Amino acid sequence: MARFKSGQKPPQKVVNKEQKKDKKRKDRKIHPNTGGLYYSFLTVVLLLCLIQVTISAVLNISKIVSYNAKIKQITNTRDAAKALNEQLTDNINNFSNVAGLEAIARNNLKMSSEDEVMVIINTPKEQEKEPKSKWFWQDKNK
């Protein structure tokens, strides 16, 4: 080795430019798996998003089916209410007439007009049978 005089700096090393590039490349490759880890993380996030979208789609379809069933039920109820309404309006129209009121009085209330005589014919009903006692000495009047 050569000796230098005091106060003199040693000569700098001669470094090839290619060696500097290789050194920078080596410095960059400190964490070689970071790219794979990054892509793995993105894959997991995208899978979670896909699962969320699938669950939301299934829930929305089930809501659509249940709402359609409710719509059909409400439509049937509405139609039945309309039919009942029509029947009631017909009854109101019929009973507002004098002839309709006379028919109700005659049939349901057993009434007659001034010139009529009401004759009611009852059909015989089965008479209630009294249970017979097991013992002949028991009195039936008790």
SULTAZI-V190248 format. One record per residue. RES is the residue in three letters. PHI is phi in radians with two decimals (none if undefined). OMEGA is omega as a letter, one per 20 degrees, with the letter a starting at -180 (* if undefined). D_FIRST is the distance of its C-alpha to the first C-alpha in Angstrom with 1 decimal. Layout:
BEGIN
((RES:PHI:OMEGA:D_FIRST) (RES:PHI:OMEGA:D_FIRST))
END
This chain:
BEGIN
((MET:none:a:0.0) (ALA:-1.52:r:3.7) (ARG:-1.74:a:6.4) (PHE:-1.90:r:9.5) (LYS:-1.23:r:12.9) (SER:-1.16:a:15.2) (GLY:1.60:r:17.2) (GLN:-1.62:r:14.9) (LYS:-1.56:r:14.1) (PRO:-1.22:r:11.0) (PRO:-1.13:a:12.1) (GLN:-1.27:r:14.2) (LYS:-1.24:r:13.8) (VAL:-1.52:a:16.1) (VAL:-2.06:r:18.8) (ASN:-1.33:r:21.8) (LYS:-1.12:r:25.2) (GLU:-1.14:r:26.5) (GLN:-1.15:r:24.0) (LYS:-1.13:r:25.2) (LYS:-1.11:r:28.8) (ASP:-1.08:r:28.2) (LYS:-1.12:r:26.7) (LYS:-1.13:r:29.9) (ARG:-1.12:r:32.1) (LYS:-1.13:r:30.6) (ASP:-1.14:r:31.2) (ARG:-1.20:a:34.8) (LYS:-1.51:r:35.5) (ILE:-1.16:r:35.2) (HIS:-2.04:a:39.0) (PRO:-1.27:a:40.0) (ASN:-1.66:a:43.6) (THR:-1.14:r:44.7) (GLY:-1.13:r:46.4) (GLY:-1.15:r:48.4) (LEU:-1.16:r:49.3) (TYR:-1.09:r:50.4) (TYR:-1.18:r:52.7) (SER:-1.12:r:54.1) (PHE:-1.08:r:55.0) (LEU:-1.08:r:56.7) (THR:-1.09:r:58.6) (VAL:-1.12:r:59.9) (VAL:-1.10:r:61.0) (LEU:-1.17:r:62.7) (LEU:-1.12:r:64.5) (LEU:-1.10:r:65.7) (CYS:-1.12:r:67.1) (LEU:-1.12:r:68.8) (ILE:-1.11:r:70.4) (GLN:-1.07:a:71.6) (VAL:-1.13:r:73.1) (THR:-1.11:r:74.8) (ILE:-1.09:r:76.4) (SER:-1.09:r:77.6) (ALA:-1.12:a:79.2) (VAL:-1.11:r:81.0) (LEU:-1.12:r:82.2) (ASN:-1.14:r:83.4) (ILE:-1.13:r:85.3) (SER:-1.15:r:87.0) (LYS:-1.14:r:88.0) (ILE:-1.07:a:89.5) (VAL:-1.11:a:91.5) (SER:-1.17:r:92.9) (TYR:-1.17:r:93.7) (ASN:-1.13:r:95.6) (ALA:-1.11:r:97.6) (LYS:-1.14:r:98.4) (ILE:-1.10:r:99.5) (LYS:-1.11:a:101.9) (GLN:-1.12:a:103.3) (ILE:-1.17:r:103.9) (THR:-1.12:r:105.4) (ASN:-1.09:r:107.8) (THR:-1.11:r:108.8) (ARG:-1.09:r:109.4) (ASP:-1.11:r:111.6) (ALA:-1.13:r:113.6) (ALA:-1.16:r:114.0) (LYS:-1.12:r:115.2) (ALA:-1.11:r:117.8) (LEU:-1.12:r:119.0) (ASN:-1.07:r:119.3) (GLU:-1.10:r:121.4) (GLN:-1.10:r:123.6) (LEU:-1.17:r:124.1) (THR:-1.15:r:125.0) (ASP:-1.10:r:127.5) (ASN:-1.10:r:129.0) (ILE:-1.10:r:129.2) (ASN:-1.12:r:131.0) (ASN:-1.20:a:133.4) (PHE:-1.44:r:134.2) (SER:-1.38:r:134.8) (ASN:-1.39:r:137.9) (VAL:-1.18:a:141.2) (ALA:-1.11:r:141.6) (GLY:-1.16:r:138.2) (LEU:-1.15:r:139.1) (GLU:-1.11:r:142.5) (ALA:-1.11:r:140.7) (ILE:-1.14:a:138.4) (ALA:-1.11:a:141.4) (ARG:-1.23:a:143.5) (ASN:-1.44:a:140.8) (ASN:-1.63:a:138.7) (LEU:-1.71:r:140.9) (LYS:1.00:r:144.2) (MET:-1.88:r:146.0) (SER:-2.38:r:148.7) (SER:-1.41:a:150.1) (GLU:-1.13:a:153.6) (ASP:-1.62:a:155.6) (GLU:-1.81:r:153.7) (VAL:-2.06:a:154.3) (MET:-1.62:r:151.3) (VAL:-2.10:a:151.8) (ILE:-1.90:r:149.0) (ILE:-1.90:r:149.0) (ASN:-1.58:r:146.9) (THR:-1.48:a:145.8) (PRO:-1.18:r:146.3) (LYS:-1.69:r:143.2) (GLU:-1.18:r:142.8) (GLN:-1.32:a:144.3) (GLU:-1.22:r:142.0) (LYS:-1.52:r:143.0) (GLU:-1.42:r:143.4) (PRO:-1.18:r:141.7) (LYS:-1.35:r:144.3) (SER:-1.40:a:144.2) (LYS:-1.30:a:143.8) (TRP:-1.97:a:146.8) (PHE:-1.24:a:150.3) (TRP:-1.46:r:151.3) (GLN:-1.34:a:148.8) (ASP:-1.42:a:150.3) (LYS:-1.36:a:149.0) (ASN:-1.44:a:149.7) (LYS:-1.29:*:147.1))
END
